[in-house]
Amino acid sequence: MRIGDLAEKSGLSTDTLRYYEKIGLLPRPLRDGGGRRVYDATILRWIDFLDRLKSTGMGIKDRLRYADLRTKGEASLTERRKLLETHRGKVAGDIARLTEMLDVLDDKIDRYRRMEAGETVDPAFESCARTEHGAPPSKEAPKHEHRPGARPRADAET
């Protein structure tokens, strides 16, 4: 198939396909007598896999590494597995953090529904909702300990 057909079937633009080929994410295709790219239908499976890796948050550097290892065939099976295992660990951590965020959101949503229904909610909730850790608002800027890689609390509401 030609590049236009591949673009249509893969959902990628022809420019993206050419870029992926240039950087080594896609193997160089055969060329017809007129010098036009000719792709085998099996490339669609590889593009789908690359898209899945991208959707899991795998960066271009690791996708390029995986593509390079793939060209080495069976000799790189262990390295490819290890790369995927490492990335899987990252994805599992991301899922755990997102699950925690869902729990926080569900709690907040439930609390607001109860308030809308007229249920009395701890008055500290409104203070807590506008200030850090329920402390009364201060005229000073809050003092935070800076730690590299520190993230805001999951239940902090702004």
C-alpha positions in Angstrom: 0.0 0.0 0.0 1.1 3.6 -0.6 1.7 6.2 2.1 -1.8 7.8 1.6 -3.5 4.4 2.1 -1.4 3.8 5.2 -2.2 7.2 6.6 -5.9 6.5 6.1 -5.8 3.1 7.6 -3.5 4.0 10.5 -5.1 7.4 11.4 -1.7 9.0 11.2 -0.9 11.8 8.7 1.5 11.2 5.9 3.9 13.8 7.5 3.8 11.8 10.8 4.5 8.5 8.9 7.5 10.2 7.1 8.8 11.6 10.4 8.5 8.2 12.1 10.4 6.6 9.2 13.1 9.3 9.4 13.7 8.9 13.1 13.6 5.1 12.9 10.3 4.4 14.6 9.1 2.8 11.4 11.3 0.7 9.1 12.2 2.1 5.8 9.6 0.8 3.2 10.3 -0.6 -0.1 10.1 1.8 -3.1 8.3 1.2 -6.4 9.8 2.0 -9.8 8.8 5.6 -9.4 10.4 5.9 -6.0 7.2 5.9 -4.1 6.9 4.2 -0.7 5.2 0.8 -0.7 4.2 -0.6 2.7 3.3 -4.1 3.6 0.0 -4.5 5.4 1.8 -5.9 8.4 3.1 -2.4 9.2 -0.4 -1.6 10.5 0.1 -4.0 13.5 3.4 -2.3 14.4 1.9 1.2 14.1 -1.0 0.1 16.3 1.4 -1.3 18.9 3.4 2.0 18.8 0.2 3.9 19.3 -0.7 1.8 22.3 2.7 2.4 23.8 2.3 6.1 23.3 -1.1 6.0 24.9 0.3 4.4 28.0 2.7 7.4 28.3 5.8 5.7 26.9 8.1 8.5 25.7 9.5 8.7 22.2 13.0 7.8 23.5 11.8 4.4 24.9 9.6 3.7 21.8 12.7 4.4 19.6 14.8 2.1 21.9 12.1 -0.6 21.5 12.0 -0.2 17.7 15.8 -0.5 17.5 15.7 -3.6 19.7 13.0 -5.1 17.5 15.2 -4.9 14.5 17.7 -7.2 16.2 15.1 -10.0 16.3 15.3 -12.8 18.9 18.7 -11.6 20.2 16.9 -8.7 21.9 13.9 -10.5 23.4 15.2 -10.1 27.0 16.0 -6.4 26.6 12.5 -5.8 25.0 10.8 -7.7 27.9 12.7 -5.7 30.5 11.9 -2.4 28.8 8.2 -3.3 28.8 8.3 -4.5 32.4 9.9 -1.2 33.5 7.3 0.7 31.6 4.5 -1.5 33.0 5.7 -0.6 36.5 5.4 3.1 35.7 1.9 2.5 34.2 0.8 0.6 37.3 2.0 3.4 39.5 0.1 5.9 37.4 -3.0 3.8 37.7 -2.7 3.7 41.5 -2.3 7.5 41.6 -5.3 8.0 39.3 -7.4 5.5 41.4 -6.5 7.5 44.5 -7.6 10.7 42.7 -10.9 9.0 41.7 -11.5 8.1 45.4 -10.9 11.7 46.4 -13.2 13.0 43.7 -15.9 10.5 44.6 -15.7 11.6 48.2 -16.0 15.2 47.3 -18.9 14.5 44.9 -20.7 12.5 47.5 -20.2 15.2 50.1 -21.6 17.9 47.8 -24.6 15.7 47.0 -25.3 15.2 50.7 -25.0 19.0 51.2 -27.4 19.6 48.3 -29.9 17.2 49.9 -29.8 19.3 53.1 -27.6 17.1 55.2 -25.5 18.9 57.8 -21.9 18.6 57.0 -19.0 19.4 59.4 -18.6 23.2 59.2 -14.9 22.8 59.0 -15.5 21.4 55.5 -16.1 24.8 54.0 -12.9 26.2 55.7 -11.0 23.1 54.6 -12.3 23.5 51.1 -10.7 27.0 50.8 -7.6 26.6 52.8 -4.8 24.1 53.2 -5.5 21.4 55.8 -8.5 23.3 57.3 -6.3 26.0 58.8 -7.9 29.5 59.0 -6.9 31.7 56.1 -3.6 33.5 56.8 -2.5 36.9 55.5 0.9 35.4 55.0 1.7 33.3 52.0 1.7 29.6 53.1 5.1 28.2 53.9 5.7 24.9 52.1 8.6 22.6 52.4 10.0 22.1 49.0 11.0 18.6 48.1 12.1 17.7 44.6 9.3 15.8 42.9 6.8 16.7 45.6 3.2 16.8 44.4 0.3 18.7 45.9 -1.9 16.6 48.2 -4.5 14.6 46.4 -7.3 16.0 48.6 -6.3 19.6 48.4 -9.0 21.7 46.9 -8.5 25.1 45.3 
